[in-house]
Amino acid sequence: KYYVEFDRMGHFAWTDFGRKKARKAIIAYSLTFMNYYVKGEPPSPSLTQVMPGVALFRYASELGNSGR
């Protein structure tokens, strides 16, 4: 389980209408997640690290548990 909430971002943060900084972080988290859980690649540190602009980050997986 992973949950990421970005500071001052709304529903359209990931679109062209959103802020580029948030969109880059959303893409980075998404690719890291997919590479690990779908492609079976080794886990990237970003699966368990808080990126700039993140207001809330939680995960509970075989990589550990965390909350912020």
C-alpha positions as CSV (number, residue, x, y, z in Angstrom):
1,K,0.0,0.0,0.0
2,Y,1.3,3.4,-0.9
3,Y,-0.3,6.8,-0.4
4,V,1.2,10.1,-1.6
5,E,-0.5,13.5,-1.1
6,F,1.1,16.6,-2.6
7,D,1.1,19.9,-0.9
8,R,-1.5,22.3,-2.3
9,M,-2.3,20.1,-5.3
10,G,-5.7,19.4,-6.7
11,H,-7.2,16.7,-8.8
12,F,-5.6,18.1,-12.0
13,A,-2.0,18.3,-10.7
14,W,-0.9,15.5,-13.0
15,T,-2.3,17.1,-16.2
16,D,-1.0,19.9,-18.4
17,F,-3.1,22.2,-16.2
18,G,-1.2,21.3,-13.1
19,R,2.2,22.5,-11.9
20,K,5.2,20.9,-13.6
21,K,7.0,20.2,-10.3
22,A,4.1,18.1,-9.0
23,R,3.7,16.3,-12.4
24,K,7.4,15.3,-12.4
25,A,7.1,13.8,-8.9
26,I,3.9,12.0,-9.8
27,I,5.6,10.5,-12.8
28,A,8.6,9.5,-10.8
29,Y,6.6,7.8,-8.1
30,S,4.4,6.0,-10.7
31,L,7.3,4.7,-12.7
32,T,9.2,3.5,-9.7
33,F,6.1,1.7,-8.4
34,M,5.3,0.1,-11.8
35,N,9.0,-0.9,-12.4
36,Y,9.1,-2.7,-9.1
37,Y,5.6,-4.3,-8.9
38,V,4.9,-4.9,-12.6
39,K,8.3,-5.3,-14.2
40,G,10.0,-7.0,-11.2
41,E,13.0,-4.6,-11.2
42,P,14.9,-4.1,-7.9
43,P,13.2,-1.5,-5.6
44,S,14.2,2.1,-6.2
45,P,15.0,4.2,-3.1
46,S,12.2,6.6,-4.2
47,L,9.6,3.9,-3.2
48,T,10.4,4.8,0.4
49,Q,11.6,8.4,0.2
50,V,9.6,11.6,0.5
51,M,10.1,13.9,-2.5
52,P,9.9,17.7,-2.3
53,G,6.4,19.0,-2.3
54,V,4.9,16.0,-0.6
55,A,2.5,16.7,2.2
56,L,1.7,13.2,3.2
57,F,3.6,9.9,2.4
58,R,2.7,6.5,3.8
59,Y,3.5,3.0,2.7
60,A,3.1,-0.5,4.1
61,S,4.8,-3.1,2.0
62,E,7.5,-5.8,2.0
63,L,9.9,-2.8,2.0
64,G,8.7,-1.7,5.4
65,N,6.2,0.7,6.9
66,S,6.3,4.4,7.3
67,G,4.1,7.4,7.8
68,R,4.6,11.1,7.6
